[in-house]
């Protein structure tokens, strides 16, 4: 898998904390960040907002607000996705 470098701006205390944790677990900072991102992305992709809007490439502010208000009114049963259909314009 190809990798690329990326710069992150973090508070110095956060950097030191990550370094300490990585050292204790004998990992690199990259390993710690990748594990944290994997966990975050897994949770984010389960979020109803993501699941309902991930295929919406461009929505106006009004459309976004309408989607959000509809999501807020849904019950947990309503948010269970049983099928996914993708449409191309």
C-alpha positions, 0 to 999 in steps of 0.5 A: 500500500502506498503511503504519503507524509502528512503534517499535523499541528497539535498542541505540544502537550498532546504531542508529548502525551502521544509520544509517551503512550507510543513509547510505553506500548513500543509503537511508533507515533504513526501506529498510534495515530493510525489506530486512533483514526481507524477507531474514529472512522469506524464510529463515524461511518456508523453515525446516522448522519454519515450513513444518510448523507455519504452519497450526497456530493453537493447539497445547499445549506437549506438541503443540509438543514432539511436533512438534519431536521429529518434525521433528528426526528427519526427513531432508532428503528427508523435509522436501521438501514436494511438496504442501500441503493445508489443512483447515478445521474 
